[in-house]
Amino acid sequence: MQQLQMNMQEQLAHPASASHSGVTELVLTKHSPDQLMLLLPMIAHLSRKADRWITWVAPGPIERQLLESYGVDTQKLRIIHSQNDESNTRILWDALNNGTSHTVIGPVSKLNDQAITHLEQAAQNGNTKALLVRYR
């Protein structure tokens, strides 16, 4: 699991192409207790390296102390809470498209190819990376 985290952190922090935009999808088991143990180190790494916001459409409330215990720079982290899947997608698109974030992280479910393409275009418009978290 640590190697996966390191590979994903590296991919998000240093893209292979000259463009600093793109979409990465992470699939997690829905009821796994390890979800935060995988996401928080990545968010911490990104928050320390990024020159813009890390925007996280979070699944629910999260304690600042927990974030800081993983090394997250909370001054660079913007947490947004949403009501449902439809608003998640709209929030993700807006955050990607406006260009104020280095990386936008958020949950997605049942997106078709057209919706993914729409998010990829928003990421390109905003010169932003996306980490879409899908639960199975």
C-alpha positions in Angstrom: 0.0 0.0 0.0 2.9 2.4 0.7 4.3 1.8 -2.8 0.9 2.7 -4.3 0.8 5.8 -2.2 4.3 6.9 -3.3 3.6 6.2 -7.0 0.3 8.2 -6.9 1.9 11.0 -4.9 4.7 11.2 -7.5 2.2 11.1 -10.4 0.1 13.9 -8.9 3.1 16.0 -7.9 5.1 15.6 -11.2 3.1 14.9 -14.3 4.8 13.1 -17.2 3.8 15.8 -19.7 4.3 19.5 -19.8 0.7 20.0 -18.9 -0.1 20.3 -15.2 -3.6 19.0 -15.7 -5.2 15.6 -15.8 -7.5 13.1 -14.2 -6.5 10.2 -12.0 -9.0 7.7 -10.7 -8.6 5.8 -7.5 -11.0 2.9 -6.6 -11.5 2.1 -2.9 -13.6 -0.4 -1.1 -16.5 1.5 0.3 -16.5 0.3 3.9 -12.7 0.0 4.2 -11.3 1.5 7.4 -8.1 2.3 5.5 -9.6 5.0 3.2 -8.3 7.9 5.2 -5.0 6.1 5.8 -4.5 6.1 2.0 -5.9 9.6 1.2 -4.4 11.7 4.0 -0.7 11.0 3.3 -1.3 11.9 -0.4 -3.2 15.1 0.6 -0.3 15.9 3.1 2.3 15.4 0.3 0.3 17.6 -2.1 -0.3 20.3 0.5 3.4 20.6 1.2 4.4 20.7 -2.5 1.6 22.7 -4.2 1.7 26.3 -5.1 -2.2 26.5 -5.1 -5.0 25.1 -3.1 -5.6 21.4 -2.6 -9.4 21.2 -2.8 -11.0 18.2 -1.2 -14.7 17.4 -1.6 -14.8 15.5 1.6 -17.2 12.7 2.5 -18.0 14.3 5.8 -16.5 16.2 8.7 -12.8 15.7 9.4 -10.9 16.9 12.5 -8.1 19.4 11.9 -6.0 17.6 14.4 -6.2 14.4 12.3 -5.2 16.3 9.2 -2.3 17.8 11.0 -1.2 14.5 12.5 -0.7 13.2 8.9 1.3 16.3 8.0 -1.4 18.2 6.0 -0.7 21.9 5.7 -4.2 23.0 6.6 -3.4 26.5 5.3 -3.3 25.1 1.8 -6.3 22.7 2.1 -9.8 23.8 1.2 -12.5 21.3 2.3 -15.9 21.4 0.7 -18.9 19.3 1.8 -21.6 18.4 -0.6 -25.1 16.9 -0.3 -25.1 14.2 -3.0 -23.4 12.7 -6.1 -24.9 15.3 -8.5 -23.5 18.2 -6.5 -20.2 16.4 -6.1 -19.8 16.4 -9.8 -20.8 20.0 -10.2 -18.4 21.1 -7.4 -15.5 19.0 -8.9 -16.1 20.6 -12.3 -16.2 24.1 -10.9 -13.1 23.6 -8.8 -11.2 22.1 -11.7 -12.3 24.7 -14.2 -11.6 27.8 -12.1 -7.8 27.2 -11.8 -7.3 28.2 -8.2 -6.4 24.6 -7.1 -3.4 22.5 -7.8 -5.3 19.3 -7.2 -9.0 18.7 -6.7 -9.9 15.5 -4.8 -13.4 14.1 -4.6 -15.8 11.2 -4.7 -17.5 10.1 -7.9 -20.0 7.4 -8.7 -21.3 6.0 -12.0 -19.7 8.6 -14.3 -19.9 7.7 -18.0 -17.2 8.5 -20.5 -18.8 11.8 -21.4 -18.8 13.0 -17.8 -15.2 12.0 -17.3 -14.3 13.8 -20.6 -16.1 16.9 -19.2 -14.1 16.8 -16.0 -10.8 16.3 -18.0 -11.7 19.4 -20.1 -12.3 21.4 -16.9 -9.0 20.2 -15.5 -7.2 21.3 -18.7 -9.0 24.7 -18.6 -7.9 25.3 -15.0 -4.5 23.7 -15.4 -5.5 21.5 -12.5 -5.1 17.9 -11.5 -8.0 15.8 -10.4 -8.0 12.7 -8.1 -11.4 11.1 -8.5 -12.2 8.6 -5.8 -14.6 5.9 -6.7 -16.0 3.5 -4.1 -17.0 -0.1 -4.9 
